[in-house]
Amino acid sequence: MIKLIGAALIIVATSWTGMEAAKQLSERPKQLRHLKAALQSLEAEIMYGHTPLHEASRKLASQLSKPIALLFESFAEKLMESETTVRNAWEESLNEIWKKTALKQGEYEILRQFGETLGRHDKYSQQKQINLAITHLEREEGDAYERQLKYEKMVKSLGFLSGLLLIILLM
């Protein structure tokens, strides 16, 4: 009886691990879509609303879902609270929330480079920089979606099957 309970716990634990790994694969494309939408909204606020950057970031934070909302919320707070450059505020915010996202190093580099140009140019040059970042994020989103299709089911199955293998080895 104890062996059966232990076997069931092993299956549940390894299956849960597989599900969590698959969740990471499905979260990445979703977060990239949210990030692209956020940059498009930021572009609209800059180009047509003539909204200051801290106010535009605060508006975006209220419209988005976590963890992307946390990035813009933190960015707006850093711009308001301290005497820092836009670039430093962006990079600090990015580093602060990065562990909470499912995004990879490629996306980090795109966002870091975008932050280096943020607030440095006139609104038309800024629009070009935002569109460039969106284009790069679209490429990464395509890659993330392909990886999700390719590996999500396999990771779920691998979690369950590794539990079965462990049970067989222990019996």
MOTAVEN-V843441 format. One record per residue. N is the residue number from 1. RES is the residue in one small letter. SS is DSSP state (a for helix, b for strand, c for the rest). BURIAL is # if it has 16 or more other C-alpha atoms within 10 Angstrom, else .. D_LAST is the distance of its C-alpha to the last C-alpha in Angstrom with 2 decimals. Layout:
BEGIN
n:N res:RES ss:SS burial:BURIAL d_last:D_LAST
n:N res:RES ss:SS burial:BURIAL d_last:D_LAST
END
This chain:
BEGIN
n:1 res:m ss:c burial:. d_last:13.05
n:2 res:i ss:a burial:. d_last:12.09
n:3 res:k ss:a burial:. d_last:8.46
n:4 res:l ss:a burial:. d_last:10.42
n:5 res:i ss:a burial:. d_last:12.93
n:6 res:g ss:a burial:. d_last:10.80
n:7 res:a ss:a burial:# d_last:9.34
n:8 res:a ss:a burial:. d_last:13.04
n:9 res:l ss:a burial:. d_last:14.32
n:10 res:i ss:a burial:# d_last:12.44
n:11 res:i ss:a burial:# d_last:13.85
n:12 res:v ss:a burial:. d_last:17.15
n:13 res:a ss:a burial:. d_last:17.45
n:14 res:t ss:a burial:# d_last:16.86
n:15 res:s ss:a burial:# d_last:19.02
n:16 res:w ss:a burial:. d_last:21.62
n:17 res:t ss:a burial:# d_last:21.71
n:18 res:g ss:a burial:# d_last:22.37
n:19 res:m ss:a burial:# d_last:25.02
n:20 res:e ss:a burial:. d_last:26.71
n:21 res:a ss:a burial:# d_last:26.94
n:22 res:a ss:a burial:# d_last:28.43
n:23 res:k ss:a burial:# d_last:30.80
n:24 res:q ss:a burial:. d_last:32.16
n:25 res:l ss:a burial:# d_last:32.92
n:26 res:s ss:a burial:# d_last:34.80
n:27 res:e ss:a burial:# d_last:36.63
n:28 res:r ss:a burial:# d_last:38.30
n:29 res:p ss:a burial:# d_last:40.56
n:30 res:k ss:a burial:. d_last:41.45
n:31 res:q ss:a burial:# d_last:42.48
n:32 res:l ss:a burial:# d_last:44.48
n:33 res:r ss:a burial:. d_last:46.34
n:34 res:h ss:a burial:# d_last:47.16
n:35 res:l ss:a burial:# d_last:48.34
n:36 res:k ss:a burial:# d_last:50.58
n:37 res:a ss:a burial:. d_last:52.04
n:38 res:a ss:a burial:# d_last:52.69
n:39 res:l ss:a burial:# d_last:54.55
n:40 res:q ss:a burial:# d_last:56.57
n:41 res:s ss:a burial:# d_last:57.52
n:42 res:l ss:a burial:# d_last:58.43
n:43 res:e ss:a burial:# d_last:60.63
n:44 res:a ss:a burial:. d_last:62.37
n:45 res:e ss:a burial:# d_last:62.96
n:46 res:i ss:a burial:# d_last:64.45
n:47 res:m ss:a burial:. d_last:66.51
n:48 res:y ss:c burial:. d_last:67.80
n:49 res:g ss:c burial:. d_last:67.27
n:50 res:h ss:c burial:. d_last:68.50
n:51 res:t ss:c burial:. d_last:66.03
n:52 res:p ss:c burial:. d_last:65.42
n:53 res:l ss:a burial:# d_last:62.03
n:54 res:h ss:a burial:# d_last:60.78
n:55 res:e ss:a burial:# d_last:61.83
n:56 res:a ss:a burial:# d_last:60.32
n:57 res:s ss:a burial:# d_last:57.00
n:58 res:r ss:a burial:# d_last:57.07
n:59 res:k ss:a burial:# d_last:57.78
n:60 res:l ss:a burial:# d_last:54.91
n:61 res:a ss:a burial:# d_last:52.50
n:62 res:s ss:a burial:. d_last:53.46
n:63 res:q ss:a burial:. d_last:52.95
n:64 res:l ss:c burial:# d_last:49.58
n:65 res:s ss:c burial:. d_last:46.02
n:66 res:k ss:c burial:. d_last:43.91
n:67 res:p ss:c burial:# d_last:43.14
n:68 res:i ss:a burial:# d_last:46.13
n:69 res:a ss:a burial:# d_last:48.43
n:70 res:l ss:a burial:# d_last:47.49
n:71 res:l ss:a burial:# d_last:48.77
n:72 res:f ss:a burial:# d_last:52.17
n:73 res:e ss:a burial:# d_last:52.37
n:74 res:s ss:a burial:# d_last:51.76
n:75 res:f ss:a burial:# d_last:54.21
n:76 res:a ss:a burial:# d_last:56.90
n:77 res:e ss:a burial:# d_last:56.47
n:78 res:k ss:a burial:# d_last:56.74
n:79 res:l ss:a burial:# d_last:59.85
n:80 res:m ss:a burial:. d_last:61.47
n:81 res:e ss:a burial:. d_last:60.58
n:82 res:s ss:c burial:. d_last:61.14
n:83 res:e ss:c burial:. d_last:63.62
n:84 res:t ss:c burial:. d_last:61.35
n:85 res:t ss:c burial:. d_last:61.63
n:86 res:v ss:a burial:# d_last:60.03
n:87 res:r ss:a burial:# d_last:57.98
n:88 res:n ss:a burial:# d_last:56.59
n:89 res:a ss:a burial:# d_last:55.90
n:90 res:w ss:a burial:# d_last:53.98
n:91 res:e ss:a burial:# d_last:51.93
n:92 res:e ss:a burial:# d_last:51.14
n:93 res:s ss:a burial:# d_last:50.09
n:94 res:l ss:a burial:# d_last:47.95
n:95 res:n ss:a burial:. d_last:46.18
n:96 res:e ss:a burial:. d_last:45.79
n:97 res:i ss:a burial:# d_last:43.92
n:98 res:w ss:a burial:# d_last:42.17
n:99 res:k ss:a burial:. d_last:38.75
n:100 res:k ss:a burial:. d_last:38.86
n:101 res:t ss:c burial:. d_last:39.25
n:102 res:a ss:c burial:# d_last:37.04
n:103 res:l ss:c burial:# d_last:39.76
n:104 res:k ss:c burial:. d_last:39.50
n:105 res:q ss:a burial:. d_last:41.78
n:106 res:g ss:a burial:. d_last:44.08
n:107 res:e ss:a burial:# d_last:44.97
n:108 res:y ss:a burial:. d_last:45.54
n:109 res:e ss:a burial:. d_last:48.05
n:110 res:i ss:a burial:# d_last:49.83
n:111 res:l ss:a burial:# d_last:50.19
n:112 res:r ss:a burial:# d_last:51.24
n:113 res:q ss:a burial:. d_last:53.90
n:114 res:f ss:a burial:# d_last:55.03
n:115 res:g ss:a burial:# d_last:55.45
n:116 res:e ss:a burial:. d_last:57.67
n:117 res:t ss:a burial:. d_last:60.13
n:118 res:l ss:c burial:# d_last:59.93
n:119 res:g ss:c burial:. d_last:63.29
n:120 res:r ss:c burial:. d_last:65.04
n:121 res:h ss:c burial:. d_last:66.82
n:122 res:d ss:c burial:. d_last:69.08
n:123 res:k ss:a burial:. d_last:67.53
n:124 res:y ss:a burial:. d_last:67.86
n:125 res:s ss:a burial:. d_last:66.17
n:126 res:q ss:a burial:# d_last:63.50
n:127 res:q ss:a burial:# d_last:63.01
n:128 res:k ss:a burial:. d_last:62.48
n:129 res:q ss:a burial:# d_last:59.89
n:130 res:i ss:a burial:# d_last:58.01
n:131 res:n ss:a burial:# d_last:58.11
n:132 res:l ss:a burial:. d_last:56.86
n:133 res:a ss:a burial:# d_last:53.88
n:134 res:i ss:a burial:# d_last:53.18
n:135 res:t ss:a burial:. d_last:53.33
n:136 res:h ss:a burial:# d_last:50.81
n:137 res:l ss:a burial:# d_last:48.50
n:138 res:e ss:a burial:# d_last:48.82
n:139 res:r ss:a burial:. d_last:47.64
n:140 res:e ss:a burial:# d_last:44.63
n:141 res:e ss:a burial:# d_last:43.94
n:142 res:g ss:a burial:. d_last:43.94
n:143 res:d ss:a burial:. d_last:41.46
n:144 res:a ss:a burial:# d_last:39.22
n:145 res:y ss:a burial:# d_last:39.40
n:146 res:e ss:a burial:. d_last:38.50
n:147 res:r ss:a burial:. d_last:35.46
n:148 res:q ss:a burial:# d_last:34.42
n:149 res:l ss:a burial:. d_last:34.80
n:150 res:k ss:a burial:. d_last:33.02
n:151 res:y ss:a burial:. d_last:29.97
n:152 res:e ss:a burial:# d_last:29.47
n:153 res:k ss:a burial:. d_last:27.53
n:154 res:m ss:a burial:. d_last:25.49
n:155 res:v ss:a burial:# d_last:24.50
n:156 res:k ss:a burial:# d_last:23.44
n:157 res:s ss:a burial:# d_last:21.29
n:158 res:l ss:a burial:# d_last:19.85
n:159 res:g ss:a burial:# d_last:18.77
n:160 res:f ss:a burial:# d_last:16.92
n:161 res:l ss:a burial:# d_last:15.42
n:162 res:s ss:a burial:# d_last:14.30
n:163 res:g ss:a burial:# d_last:12.39
n:164 res:l ss:a burial:# d_last:10.69
n:165 res:l ss:a burial:. d_last:10.05
n:166 res:l ss:a burial:. d_last:8.68
n:167 res:i ss:a burial:# d_last:6.17
n:168 res:i ss:a burial:. d_last:5.33
n:169 res:l ss:a burial:. d_last:5.63
n:170 res:l ss:a burial:. d_last:3.80
n:171 res:m ss:c burial:. d_last:0.00
END
